[in-house]
């Protein structure tokens, strides 16, 4: 799988690394719209890392079934461990999400927490176009990602921090993406509309709720 980063080596340290760098901020960003997801029944979760959000979603929503897609076998193994007794409601898909195609399923929830940041703009566009065919009319897509806000904070704090993160993930995983994708632009072009957003750390972290537009 061309250009695929290898996250196996950091799976067991993922939560520790996150806490050491951002404390609870990334977790708060992931959970920003959790209350809105409690009536969802069929979820597609892409690149959830160690699966702590998937475990929380399963706990908060006792009826949801989850397809979890990740290219890292160790991340998926950790996800199942974190899901615990609720892992029976998770179907594991070991695959590159840039190429994976649902087999006839339709979803009323898509979750991408700090996953689109690992793709190029072209890859996000292709993913959004592909998934648009597999969502129900009332579906929700939850996105958490890094952003570079306008002004001095963006130039002097956010941009250098994002570049440092990309460098760190290149060293640790071989991730070759080195700039944030234009996710909003290409998701809108694919037929999704942003209906809510929340920001953390002065706009460095963005949580968004999207819905497919009628066609």
N, C-alpha and C positions, 0 to 999 in steps of 0.2 A: 504494500500500500504506500504509494509515493508520498514522501514528505511527512510520514506519520511519526509523531513524537512518542517517546516511550515513558509513560508515567509509572511503570511498575516499581521502579526503584524508590519512589517517594510515597507510595501508597500508605505504608504504616506510619509515616511521619507527617502525613498531610495535615492533620488537625493541629499538631504541634507547631509546624511551620506557619500555619495560618494564624494561630494565636500569638506567636512570637512577633509577627509583623503587623497584624491589624487588630489584635485583640478580638472583640466580639463584633466588630463592624461588618465584616463579610457575612456573618451569620444573621445579623439584623437585616441586612440587605436581602438575603435569601428569603427571609420570613416576612417581608414587608406586606405581602398580599396573601398570606396563608389563610386568613379568614375567608377570603373570597373563593377558596378552592375546596371548601368542605362539602360541596354538592357535586363535585366532579366524580365521574365513574370510570373513565378510561384515560389513563395518563401515559404520555410518552416523555420519558426523562432522558435527556441527552447529556452525557459527560458530567454526572453528578459527583465525580471524585470519589471520596470514601463513602458516599451515600447517606450522610447524616440528614440531608434534607429529605431524601426519599423515606427514611425511617420516620421522620417527623410527620410527613404527609400521611403515611400509612397509619400512624397513631391518631392523628387528628380526624382522618376520614376513614371510617371502618369499612366502607363499601368500595373504595377506589381500587382498581387493578392497574398495575404499573408495568409497562415495558421499559426496561432500563438498558440503554445502549451505551457501550463504552468500548474502546479499543484496547483497554488495559485489563488483563485478566486479574491482576492483583487488586485494582480498584474495584472491580466487580465482586471479587471475593470479600473485600472489606465491606462493600455495600450490603451484601447478604448477611454478614455478621452483625452489622449495625441494625438491620431490619429485624433480626431476632426471630421471635415466634410469628411475626407477620410476613416473613419472607415467602410464604406460600402464595401471597398475592403479587409477587414480582416474577416476571419472566425476563430472564437474562439474555441479552443479545450482545455477544462478543463480536463487534464489527466497527469499522470506520464509519462514523455517522455521515461523513461527506459522501459516502457511496451507498449506504444502507437504504433500502426501500421497504416500507411496511408492506406486508403481504395481505392486502385487502382490508386491513383494519382501518377504522376511523376513530379519532380521538377527540375528546372534549377538553383535553388539557395537554399542552406542551410545556415543558420546563427546561430552560437552558440557563443555569446559574454559572456565570463566569466561564462559559464554554465558547460562545461566539467570539470572545476575545482571542481564542486560539486559532481562528480561521481568518482567511483573507476576505476582502469584500466580495470577490467573485464567488468564493465558496459559500459565504452566507447567503448570497443571492440565489445560488443553485439549491441550497438547502431549503430556503423559504419557498421557492417555486415548487419544489418536490413535495414538501409537507402540506402546502395549500390544498393539494388533492386528497389529503387524508385527514382533514379536520371536519368536525361537525359544524353546522351553521352557528351554534352558540358557543363554540370553543373559546378557550382562553389560552394565550401564550404568555408565560411569565419569563421575563428576561432580566437577569442581573449582569451588569458589566461595568468595567472601568470606563471613565470618560475624562476628557480634558476640558474643564470649564473655561470660559472666557476670562480675560483679565490677568492680573499679575499672579494670582494663585495658580491658574492653569499653566502659565509660562514657567514660573519659578519653583513650583512644588509638584503639581500633578504630572506635567510632562516628564520631568527627570525621574520621578518615581515610577511611572509606567515603563519608561525605557529601562530602568534598573530591573524591574520585574521581568521584562522580556529577556534581558540578558541572563538573569538567574535561571529562568526556565529553559533557555537555550543550553546552558551549562548542565543543568540537572536532567533534562529530558530530551534535548535535541530539537526542541520546538524552534521552527525556522521563521515563524511569523514575528515581525518586529514592529508592527504598527497596528493601532486599533482599526477594525473594519468600519465601514460606513453602514452600520447595521440598520439604523432607522431608515435611511434612504432606500435600501434594497428591500426591506421588509414591506415598506409602503408600496413599492413597485410590484411586489408579489401579491398584493391584495390584502394586506393586514393594516389595521388602523390602531394607533395607540390610544387607549382610553383612560389611562391613569399612569402617573409616575411619581416616584419619591426619590429623594437624593440624600446621600450621607457623606460625611467628611468634606463638606463644602462643594459637593458636586463631583468629587472624585469617583464615588460609587453611585450608580444609577440602577434603580429597580423600576421596571415598566410592566404594564399589563396591556396586552394586545388582543384584538379580536378580528376574525376574518370579515372582510367587507362582503356585502351581498353581490352576487354575480348573476 
